[in-house]
Amino acid sequence: MIDNSNKSKGVEGSQFVLNSSNSPYSNKSQPLVGSVEALVSYVAAALQIVTGMTLIVISILGMIAPMWFSAILSIAGSVSCMTGVFLLYFTSANKGSIDGLINQAIRRVINSQN
């Protein structure tokens, strides 16, 4: 079957811009911390990681006398550290995703009006 459709046409006949990306991760000029909420998330993630690692080190060094309490604190430190790493990843992965969605919606509206 021969496809004679014009692949450069978008929805309702609007033209696609070649070699451009609407991805929020393609713009490298965005700052690392875009807002106060992101800064708070980065600080919280760093504190969770440091707290978790501190609990693990204290437990491994045997500074806590009862072994069962040391094991519980070691598990709590591991969970805290994993949560901090997940929060750090989640914050940096979602940075600018709302702005990207809004910009894409505005571009679609403008293109459909033309």
C-alpha positions in Angstrom: 0.0 0.0 0.0 1.4 3.4 -0.9 1.1 6.1 1.7 0.9 9.6 0.0 0.0 11.4 3.2 2.0 14.5 4.2 3.9 13.5 7.3 4.9 17.1 8.0 1.3 18.1 8.8 0.1 18.1 12.3 -3.4 18.2 13.8 -5.8 20.2 11.6 -3.1 20.9 9.0 -0.6 22.8 11.2 3.0 22.4 10.2 5.5 20.7 12.5 8.7 22.4 13.2 11.5 20.0 12.2 14.4 19.3 14.6 12.7 20.9 17.6 11.7 19.2 20.8 8.9 20.1 23.2 10.5 18.1 25.9 11.2 20.0 29.2 14.5 18.2 29.4 15.8 19.5 26.1 16.3 23.1 27.3 19.6 23.1 29.1 19.4 26.8 30.0 16.9 26.1 32.9 18.4 26.5 36.4 18.9 23.5 38.5 16.5 24.8 41.2 13.5 26.4 39.5 11.4 27.3 42.5 11.4 27.4 46.3 9.5 24.1 46.4 12.2 22.4 44.5 14.9 23.9 46.8 13.0 22.6 49.8 12.7 19.2 48.2 16.5 19.1 47.5 17.3 20.1 51.0 14.9 17.6 52.5 16.4 14.8 50.3 19.9 15.8 51.3 19.0 15.8 55.0 17.3 12.4 54.7 20.3 10.9 53.0 22.7 12.3 55.6 20.5 11.2 58.5 20.1 7.7 57.1 23.8 7.3 56.4 24.6 8.6 59.9 22.3 6.1 61.5 23.8 3.3 59.5 27.4 4.3 60.4 26.5 4.6 64.1 24.9 1.1 64.0 27.8 -0.5 62.2 30.4 1.0 64.6 28.5 -0.4 67.5 27.9 2.8 69.4 24.4 1.7 70.4 24.5 -0.9 73.2 21.5 -3.2 72.6 22.0 -5.1 69.4 18.2 -5.3 68.6 17.9 -1.5 68.9 21.0 -1.0 66.7 19.5 -3.3 64.1 16.2 -1.3 64.1 18.0 2.0 63.7 20.1 0.5 60.9 16.9 -0.5 59.1 15.4 2.9 59.7 18.5 4.6 58.4 18.4 2.4 55.3 14.7 3.4 54.6 15.5 7.0 55.3 18.4 7.0 52.8 16.4 5.2 50.1 13.5 7.7 50.6 15.9 10.6 50.3 17.4 9.2 47.1 13.9 8.7 45.7 12.9 12.2 46.6 16.0 13.6 45.0 15.3 11.6 41.8 11.6 12.5 41.8 12.3 16.2 42.3 14.9 16.4 39.5 12.8 14.3 37.1 9.7 16.4 37.5 11.5 19.7 37.3 9.7 21.9 34.7 7.2 19.2 33.7 4.3 21.5 34.5 5.7 24.4 32.6 6.4 22.1 29.7 2.8 20.9 29.6 1.5 24.4 29.8 3.8 25.6 27.0 2.8 22.6 24.8 -0.9 23.4 25.4 -0.4 27.0 24.5 1.4 26.0 21.3 -1.4 23.7 20.3 -4.0 26.4 20.8 -2.0 29.0 18.9 -1.4 26.5 16.0 -5.0 25.5 15.8 -6.1 29.1 15.6 -3.8 29.8 12.7 
